[in-house]
Amino acid sequence: MHRNMGRITWRLKDIPKNVCNRIQNRYHYAKQCIMSLMYNHHMNQSYASDVCMEPIFWFVDNFTHLLGPFFVVGVAVLTATVVYIAHWIGLPFWYNKSPLMAFALVVVGYWLLFNVIFHYYMAVTTPPGVPPDGVLIVEAVSICKKCIAPKPPRTHHCSVCNKCILKMDHHCPWLNNCVGYGNHRYFILYMVYTTIGTLFIILFGAEIGYNALWMGDGEGWLETEPLEGHPIRFNLSGHIIPVTEMNEYGDEGIIQAIHDDLPIPHELTNNAAKHRAIIFMAFICVSVTIALGSLTIWHVKLIKRGETSIEAHINISETKRLAALGKIYTNPYDFGPRKNILLFLGLVRKRTWWRHVLLPSPHKPEGNGLTWYTVNDVSFLQNEWP
């Protein structure tokens, strides 16, 4: 009887331990099942980052085309506002200072403005170019997995436009359009002229901003505490003498002082709206110069290397892959900085910088966007074109 009671007591004590072991085993089994379903041999930090960024990619792919028109309107309104403030405050300031200088600034300013408007309009309205549909494309190098259609060289699929783009660089929400073969030049020149335009405003508006924001010419000096005491003056020996009675000029032989050689400050009207406008101009122009200027420099470097922003990432990956095999990767579209820039700007067939770059020009890019010269084309390299 006592033995049976002891065994029962021992078994009762082991019940919690057995239950915990069984729960623990079930947990490890379920964990292994889940991990086996999620196992990926190629898992790394980049892959994990892409997975975490997938919701953002989904939002961009599905809503960028809806937000694009608002960005275009925003650019137009912002540009018009900056131009209006420049005419409202800047032009009268320089005209009062020097009419000839004001005329020169108007000429240069309108030249920049026309280039900005023209290239932005062309970048927005010009199709970037798509592969022809229903036509045999002998130049195709692969098949687009999303379009299920032949893909020529330098062509990539845009998930926002949901179509393949010839020589695609990127999809720009500020243009509500892809940047590719047909409008790449317009996009770059728009950024260049906009950056130069904001630098132009900063350079010739610095004096206005300094006078208004630092010298306080706009709103004047505001007295925060009442002044106490009385005026003083110095006698011939340099001693301070308090002035107890105020005399007007002309009384008791006091003659009004005349200072012909003192500079006359260029004061702004006492208007708080102008102060806010100047602050707005300073913030916008500095921000655009830094942001757009940095982007412009980066894109110019890509053009000098004969590649788009997508091809830059591809070339980096290929360079690393071939370097691991002891080989050197060569960009097939890199003909040297000078020739790359001339080809990109279309300065061929007797086109000139003065007519086709410094002035608005609607000339189309060379070729058809389906075939491209490479460094392996001996006939092209022997020719001095461009």
VOZA-932597 format. One record per residue (C-alpha): x negated, y negated, z; residue in three letters. Coordinates in steps of 0.001 Angstrom, whole numbers, padded with zeros to 6 digits, always signed. Each point is the difference from the previous one (the first is absolute). Layout:
BEGIN
XYZALA
...
end
This chain:
BEGIN
+000000+000000+000000MET
-002747-002411+000904HIS
-001935+000951-003172ARG
+003013-000766-002205ASN
+000556-003292+001740MET
-003649-000917-000568GLY
+000207+000802-003720ARG
+003182-002055-000380ILE
-001624-002923+001805THR
-003104+000283-002261TRP
+002160+000015-003131ARG
+001983-003020+001164LEU
-003222-001882+000516LYS
-001159+000835-003547ASP
+003206-001215-001675ILE
-000971-003738-000112PRO
-003474+000884-001264LYS
+001361+002248-002750ASN
+002550-002612-001053VAL
-002722-002666-000239CYS
-002209+002307-002060ASN
+002826+000808-002380ARG
+000887-003692-000408ILE
-003640-000850-000593GLN
-000353+002766-002603ASN
+003159-001174-001759ARG
-001344-003567-000056TYR
-003330+001044-001507HIS
+001784+002161-002563TYR
+002300-002861-001050ALA
-002961-002371-000140LYS
-001932+002376-002242GLN
+003021+000362-002294CYS
+000359-003767-000346ILE
-003733-000507-000548MET
-000047+002719-002647SER
+002809-001714-001885LEU
-001838-003350+000166MET
-003480+001363-000726TYR
-001907-001833-002725ASN
-003557+000935-000887HIS
-000571-003495-001439HIS
+001088-001812+003168MET
-002257-002941+000804ASN
+000229-003558+001243GLN
+000934-001395-003418SER
+002765+002547-000464TYR
+001406-000738+003463ALA
-000072-003751-000766SER
+001901+000568-003254ASP
+002649+001979+001869VAL
+000404-002779+002569CYS
+000207-002603-002769MET
+002579+001952-001982GLU
+003004-001962+001426PRO
-001636-003250-001117ILE
-000652+001444-003457PHE
+003638+001089-000168TRP
+001205-003487+000922PHE
-002293-001641-002575VAL
+001074+002395-002753ASP
+003707-000465+000651ASN
+000354-003654+000997PHE
-002861-001934-001631THR
+001942-000374-003240HIS
+002873-001537+001999LEU
-002249-002447+001844LEU
-001945-000951-003144GLY
+002410-002725-001228PRO
-000110-001686+003417PHE
-003814-000059-000138PHE
+000084-001575-003469VAL
+002437-002693+001175VAL
-002163-000551+003069GLY
-003103-000582-002130VAL
+001897-002459-002211ALA
+001420-001940+002974VAL
-003352-000081+001788LEU
-001812-001262-003101THR
+002641-002662-000648ALA
-000203-001158+003629THR
-003785-000365-000107VAL
+000197-001954-003276VAL
+002718-002292+001392TYR
-001992-000809+003151ILE
-003100-000708-002101ALA
+001992-002559-002030HIS
+001757-001426+003049TRP
-003059-000541+002204ILE
-003185+000665-001946GLY
+000658-001925-003195LEU
+000938-003350+001678PRO
-002997+000316+002329PHE
-002489+000378-002851TRP
+001769-002570-002198TYR
-000323-002665+002728ASN
-003614+000984+000450LYS
-000977+000209-003688SER
+002447+000088-002943PRO
-002687+001440-002285LEU
-000739+002798+002442MET
+003718+000676+000371ALA
+000324+000311-003789PHE
-002892+002479-000147ALA
+001524+002065+002817LEU
+003360+000069-001776VAL
-001611+001299-003207VAL
-001937+002755+001788VAL
+002932+000830+002265GLY
+002467+000434-002852TYR
-002506+002105-001939TRP
-000230+002362+002987LEU
+003771-000087+000535LEU
+000807+000889-003629PHE
-002431+002917+000120ASN
+001461+001263+003285VAL
+003598-000184-001270ILE
-000805+001508-003403PHE
-002018+002956+001267HIS
+002434+000777+002813TYR
+002961-000068-002385TYR
-001813+002221-002483MET
-001107+002426+002717ALA
+003600+000323+001227VAL
+001706+000307-003380THR
-002584+001923-002051THR
+000463+003802+000114PRO
-003156+001744+001227PRO
+000395+002680-002660GLY
+001314+003582+000113VAL
-000854+003073-002089PRO
+002272+000326-003054PRO
+002936+002330+000485ASP
+000783+002756-002467GLY
-003319-000399-001819VAL
-002886+002436-000140LEU
-002805-001573+002050ILE
-003203+001550-001236VAL
-001993-002104+002474GLU
+001678+001617+003034ALA
-002384+001421+002576VAL
+002545+001434+002463SER
+003677+000397+000799ILE
+001739-002247+002531CYS
+001521+002208+002684LYS
+002807-002487+000653LYS
+000851-001082-003545CYS
-000786+003444-001470ILE
-001510-001844-002956ALA
-003452-000363-001605PRO
-002274-002478+001751LYS
-002627-001935-002023PRO
-003372-000999+001508PRO
+000073-002611+002796ARG
+003773+000483+000373THR
+001556+000547+003426HIS
+003518+000469+001333HIS
+001591-002868+001947CYS
+002322+001295+002684SER
+001741-003390+000270VAL
+000735-000390-003718CYS
+000407+003798-000274ASN
-001928+000172-003269LYS
-003538+000343-001287CYS
-001924-003244-000588ILE
-002807-000419-002525LEU
-003277-000973+001694LYS
+001867-000481+003276MET
-001728-002132+002624ASP
+002731-000219+002656HIS
+003626-000986+000552HIS
+000192-003621+001149CYS
+003129-000941+002011PRO
-000815-003707-000484TRP
+000492+000529-003732LEU
+002772+002568+000330ASN
-001948+001792-002698ASN
-002828+002444-000506CYS
-003417-001337-000913VAL
-001264+001973-002964GLY
-001230-000090-003562TYR
+002416-002683-001239GLY
-000165-002582+002814ASN
-003234+000676+001892HIS
-001711-003087-001469ARG
+002932-002261+000910TYR
-000064+001279+003582PHE
-003727-000611+000453ILE
+000056-003480-001547LEU
+003015-000920+002138TYR
-001975+000874+003132MET
-003078-001858-001250VAL
+001886-003207-000840TYR
+002060+000131+003190THR
-003138+000341+002114THR
-001656-002890-001856ILE
+003192-002045+000406GLY
+000157+000471+003769THR
-003710-000837+000277LEU
+000702-003119-002078PHE
+002752-001076+002417ILE
-002157+000734+003053ILE
-002950-001961-001405LEU
+001931-003133-000959PHE
+002466+000227+002878GLY
-002595+000361+002742ALA
-000183-003759+000587GLU
+003790-000255+000244ILE
+000125+002865+002469GLY
-002824-001465+002057TYR
+001617-003439+000194ASN
+003420+001387+000843ALA
-000840+002892+002314LEU
-003183-001134+001733TRP
+000000-003802-000210MET
+003728-000265+000696GLY
+000750-002486-002770ASP
+003347+001588-000655GLY
+001807-000313+003299GLU
-002290-002417+001810GLY
-001266+000236+003525TRP
+002635+000855+002602LEU
-000584-001385+003470GLU
+000534+002692+002617THR
-000807-002178+003054GLU
+000523-003760+000458PRO
-003157-002091-000036LEU
-000914-001799+003214GLU
-002244-003001+000573GLY
-000618-003153-002026HIS
-002122-000929-003029PRO
-003606-001095+000371ILE
-002596-001819-002075ARG
-003770-000482+000078PHE
-001688-003368+000483ASN
-003275-001027-001643LEU
-002071+001584+002760SER
+001774+003350-000428GLY
+002029-000173+003207HIS
+003580+001260+000039ILE
+002633-002671+000601ILE
+003640+000998+000634PRO
+002556-001678-002264VAL
+002977-001072+002098THR
+001774-002032-002691GLU
+000676+001242-003511MET
-000759-002538-002728ASN
+001188+000176-003561GLU
-002399-000529-002825TYR
-000317-003716-000651GLY
+000694-001053+003620ASP
-002733-001782+001962GLU
-002405+000136-002904GLY
+000023+003800-000403ILE
-000491+000828-003667ILE
+001269+003227-001506GLN
-002798+002413-000855ALA
-000354+000973-003662ILE
-001553+003338-000955HIS
-000251+000337-003735ASP
-002408+002927-000001ASP
+002057+002410+002104LEU
+001369+003047-001906PRO
+003734+000161-000410ILE
+001319+003453+001008PRO
+002350+001801-002368HIS
+002864+000608+002385GLU
+002949+002243-000625LEU
+003537-001052+000659THR
+001266+000612+003497ASN
+002050+002978-000985ASN
+000017+003272+001895ALA
+001183+001801-003157ALA
-003250-000858-001735LYS
-001987+001368+002900HIS
+001894+003268-000162ARG
-000461+000098-003775ALA
-003759-000509+000330ILE
-000225+002750+002610ILE
+002027+002290-002274PHE
-002279-000767-002969MET
-003135+000631+002053ALA
+001289+003342+001288PHE
+001244+001229-003395ILE
-003028-001091-002018CYS
-002565+001367+002460VAL
+001893+003297+000339SER
+000416+000433-003754VAL
-003626-000906-000653THR
-001274+002591+002474ILE
+002435+002799-000869ALA
+000334-000467-003745LEU
-003623-001048-000373GLY
-001215+003213+001641SER
+002318+002071-002199LEU
-001200-001869-003097THR
-003663+000640+000820ILE
+000713+003708+000488TRP
+001872+000297-003309HIS
-002736-001884-001866VAL
-002532+002495+001343LYS
+002199+002839-001281LEU
+000212-001635-003433ILE
-003783-000389-000127LYS
-000281+003757+000653ARG
+002636+000789-002643GLY
+002509+001621+002333GLU
+003415-000563+001535THR
+000794+000193+003705SER
+001271+003579-000431ILE
-003066+000989-001997GLU
-002229-001510+002694ALA
+001241+002604+002514HIS
-000272+002779-002595ILE
-003554-001023-000908ASN
-001048-000061+003657ILE
+001336+003533+000502SER
-001660+001241-003196GLU
-003299-001627+000959THR
+000013+001796+003363LYS
+001049+003315-001534ARG
-002716-000030-002658LEU
-002588-001302+002472ALA
+000597+003122+002102ALA
-000796+002050-003126LEU
-003132-002023-000703GLY
+001543-001848-002957LYS
+000606-003685-000789ILE
+003443-001282-000949TYR
+000308-002576-002781THR
+003124-002072-000553ASN
+000901+000619-003661PRO
+001558-003479-000346TYR
-002903-002031+001401ASP
-001814-001864-002814PHE
-001767-002470+002283GLY
+001373-003070+001857PRO
-000081-002425-002942ARG
+001632+002281-002565LYS
+002546+001264+002549ASN
+001139-003560+000738ILE
+000186-000947-003676LEU
+002016+003115-000835LEU
+002342-000581+002925PHE
+000663-003636-000960LEU
+000437+000952-003638GLY
-002796-002310-001131LEU
-000518+001887-003246VAL
+000750-000763-003648ARG
-001320-003582+000338LYS
+002054-000841+003086ARG
-001630-002588+002286THR
-000026-000914+003687TRP
+001294-003509-000701TRP
+003054+001055-001948ARG
+000915+003375+001501HIS
-001061-000246+003673VAL
-000131-003652+001047LEU
+003280-000634-001805LEU
+003140+002174+000218PRO
-000174+002698-002679SER
+002541+002790-000676PRO
-002446+002205-001959HIS
+000492+003701+000608LYS
-002658+002430+001207PRO
-002003+001953-002524GLU
+001102+003470-001065GLY
+003215+001826+000760ASN
-000621+001128+003586GLY
-000146+003658-001058LEU
-003612+000279-001163THR
-003043-001613+001582TRP
-003599-000451-001017TYR
-002486+001752+002278THR
-003741-000206+000486VAL
-000235+003148-002135ASN
+001286-001802-003104ASP
-003265-000517-001859VAL
+001562-002070-002780SER
+001487-002399+002529PHE
-003229-000367+001940LEU
-002043-000719-003126GLN
+002392-002795-000951ASN
-000355-003378+001735GLU
+003781-000307+000398TRP
+000812-001957+001969PRO
end
